[in-house]
Amino acid sequence: MSSAAERMSRVDTAWLRMDSDVNLMMIVGVWLLAPAVSYEAVCERLRTALLRYPRFRQKVVEDALGYLWVDDEHFDIERHVSRERLARRRGQSERQALQERTAELATTPLDREHPLWHWHLIEDYEGGSAIIIRIHHCIGDGIALMSVLLSITDGGHAPPRRRPRGNGRDGDWLADTVVRPLTDLTVRAIGLYGEGVARSIDLLAHPGKPLAGSLDMARVALQVASDAASLALMPDDSPTRLKGHPVGLKRVAWCEPLPLDDVKAVAKAMHCTVNDVLLSCVAGAIGAYLREVGDDPAGKEIRAMVPVNLRPLEQAHELGNGFGLVPLVLPIGIEHPIERLYAVHARMSQLKGSYQPLLAFLILAASGLLVKPAQDLVTGLFARKTTAVMTNVPGPREPLKFCGSTLRQNMFWVPQSGHIGMGVSILSYGGGVQFGLITDKKLCPEPQKIIDRFAPEFAKLLWVTMMLPWGDQLEALEPNGSPGYGPPARSASPARSRAASGGRRRAARASASASTP
């Protein structure tokens, strides 16, 4: 056994064992580069930059206590980097061929005898190159892997040196204070400041800090109990053709980026967040697709499990999985774009201060200690109540370079667990924000039809935003207007009226770059 052996964390173990015959726990991404890059240059960059992270030299070995990360004594960079050309059928575009190849690779298992990652270089794509990247989720989550990928681009920084562990434990981040029986002391520790997960994590990372008063502890304990009950008693989703038993054949799609400044302008004008706007577009696109194929989504809602980062961003380079999950209900049955936007806003507001992400982290960590059938029962709890997994990962505002070429587009697809058949990915990069969709062929054979609705849904929201009353007139909609319609109640003020008017002007300028609905 190599001296570099390291015990796999409980949470990462859960993700490793979540692979099934219909869903593999791989994060799949696509890079589009211009001009083309050579195979030799890609191998050299990965050899000198990616392998600075020991995890990418290590394979997974099972023992009596679980799983270990062990150095691959036969590691060969060329085993992990393939070169290929797209096989295009008659009448098939390059993009369609790339999407088809990506979907095929999304259902191809990684070799468990070697480190669990692979790059596929498409040497000639739209005058440049494309790279399909596959990395098993047990290596890291989206935030961690984004940190890694940024570090291997031109000018990227090497990861900080890891401090040697002197306590002889397995090294799970947060494990010593989170993954333990949820005793009264742990419940009290969860809520030192009582203002949401971020501050709670700070306590968990520094358990020596003094505890707050008994009233605060009682309030936190009550919130924890309430959130735990909410997770356990979630009702089933509305039935749609998007939920069912997948067959394990994937389809992927993506769209051209929307200008991020345009999205910010609408969000500011409507007193919502950028996430509210984007999630409203997701709900609108899915609802429009269902109407297009002959279904009536009126009055229906679907649930998406949304990852929430739990660790400080400066620790992302340490890899592993450090996120919880919150169930977000998407109002796909609301057709009016503004009413739908504020319905999403209200649901997001309800999640603020919730301990559900932390509790979901605890559940996944605990399931990593169980035998595989028992873990499947635990993780199946989420899958049975969910139609989609959805994630939003922020990227750099300026385009990056890789091996001297410009990374002109950057996409990824989130894996689905259990019998979930849809994954929605939102990624901001280079001043744009774009949507990616991965679906099961049986449940949604043409995800591009959903993707193609994102831009029109945003344009519709943009135009309706500009037609709404503004300034003091906007106050008439608050707070006693129709449920879910109109922005959250705020006090009327000249400053707010000026902000609303400024947001409207920016939204009007943004309309020049959006298509008419």
Secondary structure, 3 states (H helix, E strand, C coil): CCCCCEECCHHHHHHHCCCCCCCCCEEEEEEEEECCCCHHHHHHHHHHCHHHCHHHHEEEEEECCEEEEEECCCCCHHHCEEEECCCCCCCCCHHHHHHHHHHHHHCCCCCCCCCCEEEEEEEEECCEEEEEEEEECCCECHHHHHHHHHHCCCCCCCCCCCCCCCCCCCCCCCHHHHCCCCCHHHHHHHCCCCCCHHHHHHHHHCCCCCCCCHHHHHHHHHHHHHHHHHHHCCCCCCCCCCCCCCCCCEEEEECCCEEHHHHHHHHHHCCCCHHHHHHHHHHHHHHHHHHHCCCCCCCCCEEEEEEEECCCHHHHHHCECCEEEEEEEECCCCCCHHHHHHHHHHHHHHHCCCCHHHHHHHHHHHHCCCCHHHHHHHHHHHHHCCCEEEEEEECCCCCEEECCEEEEEEEEECCCCCCCCEEEEEEEECCEEEEEEEEECCCCCCCHHHHCCHHHHHHHHHHHHHHCCCCHHHHCCCCCCCCCCCCCCCCCCHHHHHHHHHHHHHHHHHHHHCCCC
